[in-house]
Every structure is written in structure tokens, then in C-alpha cells.
Amino acid sequence: MKYLSASVPACPGLIKSIYEDFVVEEIPLYPFSGQGDHTLVHIEKSGLSTFEAVRRICLELSFPERDVGVAGLKDARGRTRQWLSFEHCPPERLAALKLPRITVLETSRHNNKLKRGHLAGNRFTVVLRDVAESDVAHALATLEILKRRGVPNWYDTQRFGRRLDSARLGLCLIRNDLEGYFRVLLGDPDREQEPRTFDARKAYEDGELEKALELWPRNANIERMALKAVQETGPGEKALRRVQQKLKLLHVSAAQSLLFNRCLERRFEALDQVWDGDLCEKGNGAKFTVEHAAAEQPRADTFEISPTGPIFGTSMMQPKGREAELEEEVLREAKLTLASFDIGKGLSQNGDRRPFRYRASEVEAGYKDGALTLKFALPKGCYATVLLKEITKDEKVDLTFGQEI
């Protein structure tokens, strides 16, 4: 991982030592109307992913998970506050919920279901522990650089799954390499650290499918279902249909994220500089093609606009000039074209653009008794961990995965 603040020494510290050290509060995109068929519930959860919190609430209420609206997905490691929507569910039922590690803070009503992306951003309070007082100046110097230039808008490691395999799986789907898809999902043992899972993956790699099924833990539902499908029909289209659609879409999205990171890596030193032909994004999300970079640079310096990179897809807005050449090179090295994203199977992607940097607002820092407390707000879709790693400089993972996939 490249650091925009590489010239500043690290400020080492322990992140997420307890849930209360990483607090996230979702910022709604719009005020709720107070009326309508959808009950909005504001929850606080600790040590649970959004999916797991929804699962537990629905189990308690006998409510179908597919009918729950979620604006954003929150990490399990931390204490987070977010809104969920439940259609035709009385507010009193939600207000009366009493579940371990989930607290209902308030309820409201609205006319529409919450959908992914229906949030303005997130507000964070993060505590770094075991920080030496002499290193606090390094953290503050890093924050000054990020305030001036922006934070690199990397997709961070949590985007790519426990084994960092999600992008590999997505690239297999985009390339229609279904045998490769199942090999990564069920085999590839050399990347596995858990002993029993290693043995299951090794058995699959050796063609011993029955043995692999015996070795996969009972709670490995995704892998076991996929393996049974491969046993019955082979690693092809029929087996792929047995894999959850939302999981396959997640894999394709991870591949798009990886390709964006590769573009960001090439643009890194100039992520805050405007080039002729760039597609820049305004504060309201609108995008335009830059014709005279020198004339637009002052607006970039004040964060009124920012250069964007590709979320590749068949209908993606395309830049011109140097940025177009950069993006074409990334696709060519991945042996893909924009047409590759017409995947079919309900997985095709239109594409989008994503700013190469983001601006942290409401930034505060305080130090006491070895703990550095940071407060900041970020736009939706941006990773707080990227900002924190700029300060601690302890990321060991190459977020572009080199050219290994």
C-alpha cells in the first residue's frame, strides 16, 4: 500500500483493541418523513456485522431478511449505529427488541425502503492505543497532508475477503473461467492457514471430492453447497447457478475494486492533479470531461472537483488523454475489455466512476495517557482504515495484488 504521507514517519498504535475503540455512526442521506409503510429502526450493534445483526433481528421477529432495507454495511469489529427499514412491521415490535449486542435507539417511519447507498456518509471516533507521545506530531503532520491533498480512495483489504480471494473469484466470472472459479472457491490450499480447511481444499485440488466434503466444516455452508453442486454436475454453468447470486455479485464487485486500485496505484502521485481529458466529479456527484486542466486545477485544490477512476463496465463514462491510456493499460494487463463485463447470468455490470481521493471532514485529534483519539466524517463508500493506515503505516498487503491475478 502506497502512502500519500510517506515522507512523514509512522505513528504506531493499536487499532480496535476493544469495540469501543472503533465507533461508527451512519449519517442518513435524507430526513425521514415520519409516516408510511416502512418502519425505520436506529440500532447500535457491537461485534456484529450488519448481515448478522439483520439475521438475528429477523429470527427474533420471524421477519423475512429479503424485506429488510439497509443503507450501508458496517464492519463487525467495532460499535456501530445504523438505520434499517422493515416494511409493514409495527414500530412497537422493533422498539421492544432485546437482543445481545444489539440495542434499539429509536424508530421512525418513511414511505420508502432503505436501499444500499442511501446514506450521506459515516462519522467515526477511533482510539489508537499504546501511542508514544513523541509520535503524536507525526500523526498530526500526516493529517495536515491529507487535509491538503485528500485521502487516497483505496478499496481496503476487507473488500477482498478473509483469504483476499473475492477479486480472484470475480475475475474468473468476468473471464467465464468457471473451472477456475470453483478451484479458487474450493481449492487453492496453499493460501489457507486453518488446518482442517486446508485439508478440505487439498482434497478438492487432488480431485477427491467426497473426501473434501467430509473435511469441510459443517458451518462452511457456501463451500459445502458449491462442492455438492460440482459433484453432481461438474464445475460449470449448472453448478454456478447453485451459488448465491448476491455472493457472485460481491465477487464481481471485488474484481472491479481491484482494477480501480490498480488505476489508483498508477495515478497515485497525481491523484489531486487534473489532467486534460479527465472525468472529474463535482460535490453533487455530477461528472464532466476536463478540457483545460490548468483552468480546473484551482477547483481541485479546494476539493470542489476531484479526478475519478474506473469502476469498469459496459456503459462506463470514459475519459480521454493520459487517464484513458492508463485505464486501457490496466484492462489490457488483466486480459479484459469493457465488453468483458457483459457477463450475463445476471452479473453484467454497467460500470461507474469513483474519485481517486476523498476528503475527511470534522477532523479532530486528542492525546491522553497513551491513547490518540481521532474523530472524523467520511463520504459513503470510503474506508476509514485507509486514513488510519496513513497514520500508522502498518499495512503489509499490496492492494493491487501485483500481477498475481
N, C-alpha and C positions, 0 to 999 in steps of 0.2 A: 504494500500500500504506500503510495506516494503521499507526502505531507506538504501542504502549502506553506507550513511554518517550519520547514526542515532546518532553517538557519537558527532556530531557537532550540536550546536544549530541552530535554524532556522534563516533565513534572510527574514522576511516577506516583501512582496511588492505586488503592484497591477499590474497584467498582463493584457495586451490587453485593456487598458483603452480607447485607440483610435487606429484606424487601423495602423497608422504609428509606433506604438509601437511594432508591430509584422510583420517583413518584411522577406519574404522567396524568395529566388532566386533558381530556378531549375538549376542543373548542368548537361548538356547533357552528354549522355554516349559516343557519338562519334561526330566528326565534320561532318557537313552536306556537301554534295558534291557540292551544288550549281546548280545542274541540275537534271532533272527527272520530273515525272508527279505529284509529291506531293509538294504542296506549304507549307512551314513551316512558321508559324507566331509566333513571340515572343510577348506575351501580358503582360500587367500589369493590375491586377484587384484589386479592393478594396471592401471588404464587400460582396463578392460573392463567392459561391462555384464554383469549376471547372465545375460541371454539369450545373449550372445556367449560367455561362459565355458562355459555349458552346451553350446552348439553345438560348440565346439572339443573339449571332453571327449568328447562323443558321437561326433564324427567320428573321433577317435583310437581309441575303443573299439568302433566300429561298433555303438553302442547307440542305440535309438530315443529321441529327445528327449521324446516324449509320456510316457515312463515315468519321467522324472526328477522327483523331488519337490523343491519349492523353498518355503521358508517366507516369504521376503521378497525383493523386488527391490532391488538396490543400484545406485547411480549408477556410471557408467564413470569419472568424474573423481575418482579417489582410490584409496586402498589399502584394500580391504575383506576381512573374514573372515566367511564364512558357511557354513552346512551345506547339503548336498544329499543326496538319497536316491536309490539305484539298486536296483531290485528284481532279485533273482537275479543279482547281479554280485559275484563274489568280491572281498573286501577287498584281496587281494594285487594285483589288476589296477589298482585305483584308487590304491593306495599306490605303485605303480611308475610312475605317470604323470609324465612330464617334458615340460611344455609351456611355451612362452614366456609370461611374465607370469601364470602360474598355478602355485601351489605347494600340494601336498597336505600338510597339517599333521598330520592323524590320521584314523583311521577307527574306526567302531563299527558296531553292528548294532541294529536295532529291529524291532518287529512290524508297524509301520505305515509307510506312505509319508508323507513330509513334505507338508503341504498349506499353501497360502497362508494366512498369518495365524498359523501355528504357531510364533510367537516371542513372547517377553515384551517385547522392545524392542531397542534398539541403544545401544552405548556408543561415544562419539566422542572423538577427540583432534584438535583443529583448531588450526592455526597461522595467525595473521594476521601478514603481514609488512609492513614499511615503516610501522609504527605509531609515532607520536611519543609520547615518554614523557609529555608533558603531556596526552595524550588518554586515557591508561590509566584515569584517575579517572572519565572519562565511561563507559567500558566497565563498570567496577565498579558505578557508580551505576545503570546500566541493568540489570545482573544483579540488583541488590537489588530493583528494581521488579518484575522478572519472578519473582523468588523469592516476593514477597509476593502478587502478583496472578495469576501464571501467564503462560504464553506464548500469544498468540493462535494458534489452531489452524488457520491458513490452509492451504489447499492451495496450494502454491507453483508457480512457473512451469513447473517440469519436469513437472508433472502434465498440462500442456496442449500438449505437443509443440513441435517446433522452430519452427513458424510460429504457435504458440499457436492452432492450428486444431482441436484434438481436441474441445473443447467445442462449437464450431460444428457439427462433423460429428455429434456426439451429439444436439444439439438438432434437427438435421434428421431424424435417425432417429426421435426421440420424436414429432416432428410429422408423420411419414410424408411428408416432403418429399424424395423420392428424387432428383428433378432437382437440388434444392439441394445434396443430399449430394454428388453427383458433381461439381457445379460447384465446391464448396469443395475436394474431394479433387484435382481435376484442373485446375481453372481458377483464378479469383481471382488474376490475375497481379500486381496492384498490391501484394500483401503478400509478394511473392517478391523476394529480394535476389540470388540466384545467377543470372547472366545466361542460361545455357542453359536452366535450369529455368523461368525467366521466359518465355522464348520458347515453350517447350512449353505452358505454361499459357495464354499469349496465343493460341496456335493453337487450343487447345480452346475458349477463350472465343469465338473467331471462327468456330467450327463447322468448323474444318479438322482433322478427327480424324486423318487419315492423316499429315498433316504433324506433328501433335502427337506421334504415336507415333514418328516418325523422330527427333524432337528430345529425347524423354525419354531420359536416360542409361540405359545397359544395366543398371546396378545398381539402378535405381528399380523393383524388382520389383513392389511393391504398386501403384504408379501404372500401370505398363505392363499388368499383368493386368486392372486395372479398366477401363482405356481400351479394351482389346481386347473386353471384355465389352460395353461401351457401344456400340462399333462394330457388334457383332453383333446386339444386342437392344434398344438404346436405354437411357437412364438410368432403369431401372425395377426391378421385383422380380427379374427373371431376372439382370440384371447384378449386383444386390446380392448374390445368392447366391454369386457368384464371389469376393466379398471375404471374406477370412479372418474366421471368426466371432469369434476372440479379439480381432481388431482392432476389429470393430464393438462388441463388449462394452466395450473400452477407451474408445471414443468416447462411448458412453452413460454410462459411469462418470465421464468427464471432465465431461460436462454436469451430472451430479449434483453433482460437486465445485464447479463454477462456481456453481450455485444455492445450495449451502451457503455459499460465500464471500459471496454477496450477503446472506444472512441474517446472517452474522457481521458484515458491514460495518454493518448496521442496529443490531445489538445491541452494537456494539464497546465503547462506554463502560461498558456494564453487563455485560460478559461474565463478571465474577466476582460479580455480584449475582443473588440468587434472586428470581424473580417468582412470584406466585400463578399456578398453572396450568402452571408449567414442568415439563418432564420432566427430572429430574436423574439423573445416573449416579453410582453408588457405585464404590468402588475395585474391586469384583469384577465390574463390568460391568452389574450389575442396575440397572434404571431404575424410577423411581416418580414419580407426579404430586404436585407440591407443593401443599398445601392452605393452609399458613400460612407464608408466606415469612419473616417475622420470626423464627419459631422455627427455621427451617432455615438461616438465614444464618450462624450460628456454625460450622456444619459445613462450609459452603462456604469460610469464612475459613481453615479448616485443611486444605482440599483433601480432606476426607472425601467430599464430593459436588461435582459441577460441573453447571451448566446445559448442556443439549445443543441442537444444531440439527439440521436435517433432512438426511438422505440420502433424497430423495423417492422414493416408490414406492407401489404399490397397497395394501400392507399395513402401512405405516409406523405406528408408535405416534404418536399426535397429541397435542400439548399443548393447553392451554386458555388463555383470557385473552389478555394482550398478546402473548405469544410466538406463539400461534395466529394472531392478526391479522397479525403481522409475516410469518409464513411464507405466509399466504394472499396477502398483497400481492406477495411475490416471485413466486409462481406466476402470479398474475394478470398482472403486468407481462411475464412470459415467455410469456403466452398459453397456459398449461398448466393442467391439473388433475391430481390424483393418478391419475385414470383414464388420463391420457395415458401413464403408464408401463406400461400393459398393451400393450406394443408388438407382441407376437407375434414371429414369426421367430426364436424362441429368445432374444430380447433383453429380455423383460419383467423388471421389477425390483420386488421386494417392498419395498425400502427399509430404512432403518435410522436410528439416531441417532448423532451424533458430538459429543463435548464441544466447547464453544466455546473451551476453553483446555486446555493441558496443563502438567504440572509437570516441570521438569527436575530431576533428582537427581544426586548425586555431583558437584556443580559445583565446579570448581577453576579458578583463573586465575593465570598467572605471566608475568612480563615480563623479557626479557633481549635486549639488543643489537638493539632494534627489532622484536622478534618477541613477539607476545602469544599465549601458548599457553592454549587453553581445553579443559577436559575436562568431559564431562557425559554423562548417560544419559537417554534419552527412551523413552516408551512406543511401541509399534509404531504405524506409520501416521502418525507426527508428523515434521515436516520440520525438520532441524537448520538448514537455510538460513534459516528464519524467525527463529530465535533469533539467528543471526549478523547478519541484516539489521537487527534491532532495535539491534544494537551499531554497525554501520557506517552504517546509514540511507542506503543507496545504491540501493534498489530503484526503478526507473523505471516498472515495469509496474503498472497498475491491476488487481489480482487479481479484481475484479468485472467487468472489461471494460466498465464503464459500462453503457450500454444499447445498445451497438452490435450485440449479437446477442440 
